[in-house]
Amino acid sequence: MRLTLVGFVVSLSLSLMSATVIANNKANIDKKQAITLALAEYAGKTLKVSEENTYFVVRILQQDGRIVDLKVDKKTGKVKKD
């Protein structure tokens, strides 16, 4: 239970920090920011990041063993499950 609460607090902090960075930065986000945004939405380990024209694809291995591909918009930082 304690680990779940700690994970939630860390995710919330990362999410708020990332939103602030994007709001203050009018330029496109970079790969590191895309990873931070993706991990704020889906906890796990980053396996791969690829770059497309308008978005990054971040592949995450979740704690339960599932793999999730997330698209992170380069301009807005919005995260969508692929």
N, CA and C atoms as an extended XYZ file, in Angstrom:
246
Properties=species:S:1:pos:R:3:atomname:S:1:resname:S:1:resid:I:1 pbc="F F F"
N         0.827       -1.188        0.000 N   MET     1
C         0.000        0.000        0.000 CA  MET     1
C         0.874        1.256        0.000 C   MET     1
N         1.942        1.210        0.788 N   ARG     2
C         2.822        2.365        0.886 CA  ARG     2
C         3.516        2.634       -0.456 C   ARG     2
N         3.941        1.558       -1.158 N   LEU     3
C         4.576        1.724       -2.461 CA  LEU     3
C         3.612        2.309       -3.483 C   LEU     3
N         2.352        1.899       -3.416 N   THR     4
C         1.350        2.429       -4.334 CA  THR     4
C         1.174        3.919       -4.118 C   THR     4
N         1.117        4.347       -2.868 N   LEU     5
C         0.963        5.757       -2.542 CA  LEU     5
C         2.177        6.550       -2.991 C   LEU     5
N         3.371        6.007       -2.758 N   VAL     6
C         4.595        6.676       -3.182 CA  VAL     6
C         4.622        6.789       -4.704 C   VAL     6
N         4.251        5.723       -5.395 N   GLY     7
C         4.212        5.752       -6.858 CA  GLY     7
C         3.242        6.784       -7.378 C   GLY     7
N         2.100        6.895       -6.723 N   PHE     8
C         1.099        7.885       -7.129 CA  PHE     8
C         1.634        9.300       -6.948 C   PHE     8
N         2.282        9.553       -5.820 N   VAL     9
C         2.828       10.887       -5.547 CA  VAL     9
C         3.920       11.230       -6.556 C   VAL     9
N         4.777       10.272       -6.864 N   VAL    10
C         5.837       10.505       -7.847 CA  VAL    10
C         5.232       10.787       -9.220 C   VAL    10
N         4.240       10.005       -9.624 N   SER    11
C         3.594       10.210      -10.920 CA  SER    11
C         2.935       11.576      -10.996 C   SER    11
N         2.264       11.964       -9.925 N   LEU    12
C         1.612       13.275       -9.893 CA  LEU    12
C         2.634       14.395       -9.990 C   LEU    12
N         3.741       14.252       -9.281 N   SER    13
C         4.792       15.266       -9.325 CA  SER    13
C         5.391       15.381      -10.720 C   SER    13
N         5.663       14.234      -11.345 N   LEU    14
C         6.204       14.251      -12.709 CA  LEU    14
C         5.229       14.880      -13.687 C   LEU    14
N         3.957       14.568      -13.522 N   SER    15
C         2.936       15.110      -14.405 CA  SER    15
C         2.856       16.619      -14.289 C   SER    15
N         2.849       17.133      -13.065 N   LEU    16
C         2.782       18.581      -12.855 CA  LEU    16
C         4.036       19.269      -13.370 C   LEU    16
N         5.189       18.659      -13.126 N   MET    17
C         6.446       19.225      -13.590 CA  MET    17
C         6.477       19.273      -15.121 C   MET    17
N         6.049       18.211      -15.758 N   SER    18
C         6.054       18.140      -17.216 CA  SER    18
C         5.094       19.145      -17.821 C   SER    18
N         3.918       19.286      -17.221 N   ALA    19
C         2.942       20.251      -17.719 CA  ALA    19
C         3.511       21.662      -17.623 C   ALA    19
N         4.229       21.960      -16.551 N   THR    20
C         4.832       23.277      -16.379 CA  THR    20
C         5.907       23.517      -17.424 C   THR    20
N         6.739       22.506      -17.663 N   VAL    21
C         7.807       22.641      -18.659 CA  VAL    21
C         7.216       22.918      -20.032 C   VAL    21
N         6.181       22.191      -20.397 N   ILE    22
C         5.577       22.362      -21.711 CA  ILE    22
C         4.874       23.702      -21.820 C   ILE    22
N         4.210       24.132      -20.770 N   ALA    23
C         3.517       25.421      -20.790 CA  ALA    23
C         4.506       26.565      -20.953 C   ALA    23
N         5.687       26.444      -20.359 N   ASN    24
C         6.692       27.495      -20.436 CA  ASN    24
C         7.534       27.411      -21.700 C   ASN    24
N         7.486       26.291      -22.386 N   ASN    25
C         8.317       26.071      -23.554 CA  ASN    25
C         7.433       25.981      -24.800 C   ASN    25
N         7.503       26.998      -25.625 N   LYS    26
C         6.662       27.032      -26.825 CA  LYS    26
C         7.192       26.123      -27.927 C   LYS    26
N         8.442       25.699      -27.825 N   ALA    27
C         9.029       24.826      -28.836 CA  ALA    27
C         8.536       23.391      -28.629 C   ALA    27
N         8.851       22.552      -29.589 N   ASN    28
C         8.482       21.134      -29.488 CA  ASN    28
C         9.173       20.486      -28.297 C   ASN    28
N         8.541       19.442      -27.759 N   ILE    29
C         9.158       18.703      -26.667 CA  ILE    29
C        10.227       17.776      -27.242 C   ILE    29
N        11.156       17.369      -26.385 N   ASP    30
C        12.200       16.456      -26.831 CA  ASP    30
C        11.905       15.039      -26.318 C   ASP    30
N        12.789       14.110      -26.613 N   LYS    31
C        12.563       12.708      -26.235 CA  LYS    31
C        12.471       12.519      -24.725 C   LYS    31
N        13.327       13.199      -23.982 N   LYS    32
C        13.307       13.061      -22.523 CA  LYS    32
C        11.973       13.531      -21.953 C   LYS    32
N        11.469       14.643      -22.463 N   GLN    33
C        10.176       15.145      -21.996 CA  GLN    33
C         9.055       14.187      -22.387 C   GLN    33
N         9.138       13.606      -23.579 N   ALA    34
C         8.128       12.637      -24.017 CA  ALA    34
C         8.105       11.427      -23.088 C   ALA    34
N         9.273       10.957      -22.692 N   ILE    35
C         9.355        9.825      -21.770 CA  ILE    35
C         8.744       10.189      -20.423 C   ILE    35
N         9.068       11.366      -19.915 N   THR    36
C         8.528       11.818      -18.630 CA  THR    36
C         7.010       11.895      -18.666 C   THR    36
N         6.475       12.445      -19.749 N   LEU    37
C         5.020       12.556      -19.885 CA  LEU    37
C         4.364       11.181      -19.974 C   LEU    37
N         4.968       10.287      -20.734 N   ALA    38
C         4.406        8.941      -20.892 CA  ALA    38
C         4.425        8.183      -19.563 C   ALA    38
N         5.529        8.280      -18.833 N   LEU    39
C         5.634        7.585      -17.551 CA  LEU    39
C         4.709        8.177      -16.492 C   LEU    39
N         4.358        9.432      -16.635 N   ALA    40
C         3.403       10.043      -15.710 CA  ALA    40
C         2.011        9.447      -15.909 C   ALA    40
N         1.717        8.995      -17.119 N   GLU    41
C         0.409        8.397      -17.427 CA  GLU    41
C         0.387        6.887      -17.167 C   GLU    41
N         1.487        6.207      -17.498 N   TYR    42
C         1.584        4.747      -17.370 CA  TYR    42
C         2.917        4.402      -16.728 C   TYR    42
N         2.875        3.953      -15.482 N   ALA    43
C         4.100        3.608      -14.761 CA  ALA    43
C         4.737        2.360      -15.364 C   ALA    43
N         6.055        2.325      -15.351 N   GLY    44
C         6.773        1.167      -15.858 CA  GLY    44
C         8.176        1.537      -16.280 C   GLY    44
N         8.756        0.692      -17.124 N   LYS    45
C        10.116        0.891      -17.615 CA  LYS    45
C        10.060        1.199      -19.110 C   LYS    45
N        10.760        2.233      -19.521 N   THR    46
C        10.797        2.604      -20.932 CA  THR    46
C        11.658        1.608      -21.701 C   THR    46
N        11.073        1.021      -22.742 N   LEU    47
C        11.800        0.057      -23.561 CA  LEU    47
C        12.382        0.690      -24.820 C   LEU    47
N        11.608        1.616      -25.413 N   LYS    48
C        12.013        2.168      -26.705 CA  LYS    48
C        11.299        3.496      -26.936 C   LYS    48
N        11.968        4.402      -27.629 N   VAL    49
C        11.351        5.654      -28.051 CA  VAL    49
C        11.678        5.851      -29.522 C   VAL    49
N        10.641        6.062      -30.325 N   SER    50
C        10.863        6.350      -31.738 CA  SER    50
C        10.185        7.670      -32.079 C   SER    50
N        10.684        8.306      -33.113 N   GLU    51
C        10.197        9.626      -33.487 CA  GLU    51
C         9.488        9.568      -34.833 C   GLU    51
N         8.292       10.086      -34.871 N   GLU    52
C         7.523       10.223      -36.109 CA  GLU    52
C         7.434       11.718      -36.438 C   GLU    52
N         6.690       12.068      -37.468 N   ASN    53
C         6.591       13.474      -37.867 CA  ASN    53
C         6.065       14.382      -36.767 C   ASN    53
N         4.927       14.032      -36.183 N   THR    54
C         4.277       14.932      -35.230 CA  THR    54
C         4.237       14.380      -33.805 C   THR    54
N         4.793       13.196      -33.581 N   TYR    55
C         4.726       12.606      -32.244 CA  TYR    55
C         5.883       11.638      -32.000 C   TYR    55
N         6.100       11.349      -30.712 N   PHE    56
C         7.026       10.299      -30.294 CA  PHE    56
C         6.197        9.079      -29.929 C   PHE    56
N         6.725        7.898      -30.176 N   VAL    57
C         6.107        6.667      -29.705 CA  VAL    57
C         7.002        6.138      -28.591 C   VAL    57
N         6.414        6.045      -27.387 N   VAL    58
C         7.154        5.565      -26.220 CA  VAL    58
C         6.601        4.195      -25.848 C   VAL    58
N         7.462        3.191      -25.870 N   ARG    59
C         7.055        1.827      -25.508 CA  ARG    59
C         7.450        1.583      -24.045 C   ARG    59
N         6.444        1.192      -23.246 N   ILE    60
C         6.645        1.000      -21.809 CA  ILE    60
C         6.283       -0.427      -21.406 C   ILE    60
N         7.142       -1.033      -20.589 N   LEU    61
C         6.864       -2.323      -19.975 CA  LEU    61
C         6.282       -2.041      -18.597 C   LEU    61
N         5.013       -2.403      -18.410 N   GLN    62
C         4.355       -2.168      -17.138 CA  GLN    62
C         4.744       -3.236      -16.128 C   GLN    62
N         4.472       -2.975      -14.852 N   GLN    63
C         4.869       -3.893      -13.786 CA  GLN    63
C         4.181       -5.252      -13.903 C   GLN    63
N         3.007       -5.286      -14.532 N   ASP    64
C         2.292       -6.557      -14.680 CA  ASP    64
C         2.741       -7.336      -15.916 C   ASP    64
N         3.740       -6.827      -16.643 N   GLY    65
C         4.290       -7.526      -17.790 CA  GLY    65
C         3.723       -7.096      -19.130 C   GLY    65
N         2.689       -6.263      -19.113 N   ARG    66
C         2.118       -5.788      -20.377 CA  ARG    66
C         2.991       -4.697      -20.984 C   ARG    66
N         2.995       -4.650      -22.307 N   ILE    67
C         3.727       -3.619      -23.039 CA  ILE    67
C         2.712       -2.656      -23.640 C   ILE    67
N         2.964       -1.355      -23.443 N   VAL    68
C         2.057       -0.323      -23.926 CA  VAL    68
C         2.831        0.629      -24.827 C   VAL    68
N         2.259        0.941      -25.996 N   ASP    69
C         2.819        1.961      -26.880 CA  ASP    69
C         1.992        3.228      -26.722 C   ASP    69
N         2.674        4.331      -26.428 N   LEU    70
C         2.004        5.607      -26.226 CA  LEU    70
C         2.515        6.616      -27.236 C   LEU    70
N         1.602        7.391      -27.796 N   LYS    71
C         1.974        8.475      -28.695 CA  LYS    71
C         1.962        9.768      -27.902 C   LYS    71
N         3.069       10.519      -27.974 N   VAL    72
C         3.181       11.796      -27.280 CA  VAL    72
C         3.332       12.878      -28.340 C   VAL    72
N         2.340       13.754      -28.420 N   ASP    73
C         2.343       14.830      -29.405 CA  ASP    73
C         3.532       15.757      -29.156 C   ASP    73
N         4.297       16.069      -30.200 N   LYS    74
C         5.500       16.888      -30.058 CA  LYS    74
C         5.191       18.330      -29.660 C   LYS    74
N         4.068       18.855      -30.086 N   LYS    75
C         3.748       20.256      -29.796 CA  LYS    75
C         3.005       20.426      -28.478 C   LYS    75
N         2.034       19.569      -28.213 N   THR    76
C         1.189       19.751      -27.033 CA  THR    76
C         1.608       18.900      -25.846 C   THR    76
N         2.319       17.803      -26.089 N   GLY    77
C         2.691       16.891      -25.016 CA  GLY    77
C         1.565       15.953      -24.604 C   GLY    77
N         0.476       15.969      -25.344 N   LYS    78
C        -0.661       15.110      -25.018 CA  LYS    78
C        -0.292       13.658      -25.275 C   LYS    78
N        -0.672       12.796      -24.322 N   VAL    79
C        -0.331       11.361      -24.395 CA  VAL    79
C        -1.581       10.584      -24.777 C   VAL    79
N        -1.439        9.741      -25.821 N   LYS    80
C        -2.536        8.862      -26.264 CA  LYS    80
C        -2.023        7.441      -26.331 C   LYS    80
N        -2.875        6.512      -25.906 N   LYS    81
C        -2.513        5.095      -26.002 CA  LYS    81
C        -2.688        4.653      -27.439 C   LYS    81
N        -1.681        3.987      -27.994 N   ASP    82
C        -1.702        3.559      -29.387 CA  ASP    82
C        -2.525        2.305      -29.542 C   ASP    82
